[in-house]
Amino acid sequence: MKETDDSEIDYSDIPSTDQKFWEEAEVLYPRKKVTIHLKVDEDIARWLKDMGDRSDSAVNSLLRSYFIGMNNLPD
């Protein structure tokens, strides 16, 4: 990818953006992560283990969605 020239990229299926799009864009910085330990049901633990390395991100995403919904926050 680093060696790909922009002229080689097919932009035909990417919607164009205008000045308004960028004026309303919001920069989202990564949040600080902390490690926690919690007990979960055995079937949930198996499911998470089967997910492998993706499990931390999946749990964080699920908890963030729940947190946003419970606190009536914008996405």
N, C-alpha and C positions, 0 to 999 in steps of 0.2 A: 504494500500500500504506500509506503513512504516514497517509493520510486515511481509511482503512478503520477503522470502529469494530469492536471485538471482537464486538459483538452481531451483526454481519453475517457473521462467519466460520462456515462449516459445519464443525463438529467431529465429525460423525456417523461418519466413517471413521478417526478418530484414537483410538487406545486411551487410556483414562484412566490417569492415574498416581496412585499413592498415596504416603504418607509413606515407605514402605520404598524405593520407587524412587529418591526424592531422597536418602535417606540413603546409598545405595550408589552414587550418581552420582559421576563423577569429572570434574573440570574439566581439560580438555586445552588447554594454551596453545600457540600456534603456535611451532614451532621456528625458530631463527635459520637463515636460508638463506645459503649461500655460492655463489659462481660457480666452476664448474670447466670445464675444456675436456678433451674426450676424443675419441679416434679410434674410429669405429664403421664397420662394413661399409657399403658404398654403399647397399644396399637398405634398411638400417635408417635411414640418414640421409634417404633419400627418404620413408620412412614417417613419420618424425618431422616432416619439413618439411610433408608433407601434412596433418598434424594441426594445424598452425598454432600458435596461442598455447597450446593445451592440452598441447603436447609436454613442456614442463618439468615440469608437474604429473604427467603420465603416467609419465615416466622416474623422477621422485622416488618415486612410489607403487610402481612396480615394484621399484626398489632397496630401498625400505623393507620391502616384503614379503619379498624375498630375505634381507635383513639379519636380520629377525625370525626367519625360518625357520632360517637358518644358525646363529643364536646361541641358539636355543630360548628366545626371549623371548615374553612374553605380547603379544597384539595391542595 
